[in-house]
Each structure stands twice: as structure tokens, then as C-alpha cells.
Amino acid sequence: MDKFVIHGGKKLSGRVSVSGAKNSALVLMPATLLNGGLNEIENTPEVNDIYTMIKLLNQLGVESTFKNHKLVLDSSKITSQIAPYEHVKKMRASVYVLGPLIARFGFAKVSMPGGCAWGPRPINLHLEAMKKLGAEIKLEEGYIIANSKKLHGAKIHFDVSSVGATGNAMMAASLAKGTTLITNASMEPEILLLAESLKLMGAIISGVGTTTIEIEGVDNLEHFKINNISDRIEAGTLITAAAITKSKIELEYREQSNIQSELIKFEQSGVSFVSKNNLLEVNAVNLIPKSQDVTTSVFPGFPTDMQAQWIAYMSLADGTSTVTDSIYHDRFSHVPELNRLGANIEVINNSAVVKGVKELRGAKVMSTDLRASASLVLGGLAAVGTTEVLRIYHLDRGYQRIEEKLRSLGADIERITTSEY
Ligand code: EPU
């Protein structure tokens, strides 16, 4: 088990590059199950969720190589359509294999993901979409058992906008007979990239980037090669690192249009940005952040995956802010831990009321999920004294060696193997 030891209060400076996006790679990878070919995904991050997905795909018979961020997946010899509990329990994104397996093989047995660290995360929308496309779904002994003849096009409306269910439905519909119309579809950048990869495979898709997506199914899909986008949440986390330490850094980050809502909030809090081509200069030197309310929402709104980091930042702002999570109402496990660092935050329903304090002070804290861990690291970077962040395996699921990036910017952060849990 590893922990981070952070001696806070160091100013950051220099340039750092944003890694490939975890969440887009996690949907592109199972999409390779659709085609039975040799696929390449460049700019794949070296994070544990990617290794978990590789293991799951290997279990299904996909052959893989992963070197220098290039992931090669050969789905020509699928030997199993069963996604076992041991993989799915580690990562909910495993449910992405459901649509491709049903569409290509007419059968899938996928473990139900169960609860998650911040409460229920149902998959009813995924299952409803598969049913609409013609799959027969049974739930037995903790598993989803899906059977179908050839899937057929359908009208699918999601009551709640869901990245995962939109992705699953798009993948399945690409091999269905006829036309599928998905309404209230997700517009997240990860879905745009999935659509691009499906088009490279030969799928016929329109409306991507709006809430209505139309897909004309085809009989076979070809292999594809794609360059993954960079991680918008890692970009936001690094910007927060600069803001919370009152520093000036440069980010090498291509898709700045994917973080506009965050940039606006940071600007309103007093951070200034200069954008030149793929470089984003973040300037928070001598900043006393102005408190800013935030409500998370679907893209292009402020992402729930940046809520914990924003709370850490606002804990040192001038005044009180209210941070509401409209996507995941219980995603606040970082709050008591930030309070251990001296923050003054109270959770009321799905909002955190953050009263800015003058300083945070180092303490031992532990994380319970990926973004909560990130917020504690940010708190530790700003705190006076030493912060130890335990259970950073959560962080390793989604951030590629974040401590090395932060250290390269001048942070005093070290990874230590410990028996503490
Ligand atoms: N929802 C349902 N039923 C469903 C599916 C979703 O009610 O069948 C609800 C959820 O409970 C939630 C809302 O719909 O309230 C949106 O969830 P969504 O399905 O969009 O989330 P997801 O696809 O499971 C992805 C990211 C999450 C990110 C959310 C929201 C991946 C692998 N995961 O999850 O990322 O928080 O979208 O943007 O893409 C993270 O990276 O830390 C992370 C948790």
C-alpha cells in the first residue's frame, strides 16, 4: 500500500503535460470488441483502470500490447462473453463490454457492478437500452445475462443523461439492423471520441455533440486506429494545483475547449489564463481566491469529476461558496478529510457549504475514491506542514504518476510504501 507524504506550501512553476484521458480510453477499448480486428489507441494513459480493462478484455480473448502509451488490441479471437465479478467489482466501466458483446455475439454475461464508494450508481439505463435494441435481459446470481438474435434499431430516450448508457447504446446500435435514435444523449467529449472511432470502423452516425444521435446499423465493423484526447479532469486538477498554491505554471493541453466551464469559474475566482496553441499558462501568483458557487452538470457544464478539487480550492477562498453536485448527490467523502486539514465545510443534502479559512494545516488523511484523493493532495500542497494521504491506490486508478508531475513543478511530494491502511 502506498501513501503520499507532502510538505505543503511550496510554489509551483514550470511546464507539465496532460496525459491521455482515462474515461475516453475506457470506452474506446471495449469498442474494439465490435470489429474482430487489430486496433490501435495512441495516447492511452498508464493508470490502473486501463490495466483493469486490459485484464478484462484479455479474459474475453482480446490480445493486447501496451507500450509508450500505444495500446494495441486484437479482438479477432474472442473466446468468452463473460465479464466476471472479480473485474467488474474493481471498475464500473467494465459494463461497457455489454453492448459490444451482445451486438457481435448475441450473448453476454456481465457481473452487476454493485454499489460504489459514494452511493448507488444504477445501470438501469444501459439495460433498458439493450432491451429496446432487442436483447432479452435476465438478472441471475449477480449477473446480467443478455441474449439476442440480431439487434434491431430502436428509439431510445434516456430520462437522465448518461455517458455510459449513451456509449453502450451507440456501440450496440452500430451493429444493429436499421436505424437507432438516441435522445437526451450525452454530449461529453468521451462520447464524441467514441463516435469518431465508430465512424472509423464504418458506422454511420449523425448528431454527435447534440443530445440527439442517429445511428444506421451496419453488418460488420472494421478495425480502427485513433489518437486519444487528453484528460480534461487531470488538466483541471493541475490548474487547481497552481491556483491553490498561488503559482504560475504552463500546461501542455490540446483540447482546451473541453474545460471552458472550469476556466470561467477559475477566472471568476481570480486566476488568469493565457492560451497559445496547445499551451495554457495558468497564473495565480499572490491570488486570494474569490469564493465562487458551482453546480455540477453534464457537459459543457462544470464536471462532477472536478467537484472535490473545487471544494479543496474554495476551502481557502475569501468568503463562503456553495458547491452542489447535481450528478452524484452523495459524492462528498472528501469533506470530512478536508476538514481534518482545517477546512470549514458542511454538507447539506447534495451541497457543500465551504467557508473559506486563512490556512490549511497538514494532517493524516485518507481517500475513499479517485477524485476525493485528488482533492486531498491539493489540500496537502497548500497546507502548512506535512500531510500524509493514505490509500492512494484510488488516485492511481486515474492519474498517471501525478506525484512525478507535481514534483517536476516544484512540489515536495513523495510516494512511500507503507503498511498503514
Ligand atoms: N445513471 C442512472 N442509470 C444508469 C446510468 C446512470 O440513473 O443506468 C445516473 C447516474 O447515477 C448519474 C447520472 O446518471 O446520476 C450520470 O451518470 P453516467 O452514466 O453519466 O456516469 P458513468 O458513465 O457511469 C462517467 C465517468 C465518471 C463520471 C460520470 C459523470 C467513465 C468511465 N466514468 O461515469 O467518471 O463521474 O461519467 O460525468 O467514463 C471519474 O473519472 O472519477 C468518474 C467517476
Residues whose N, C-alpha, C, O or C-beta is under 5 A from the ligand:
A	BS01	EPU	N23 L26 A93 P120 R121 P122 I123 N124 L125 H126 V160 S161 S162 V163 G164 A165 T304 D305 I327 Y328 L370
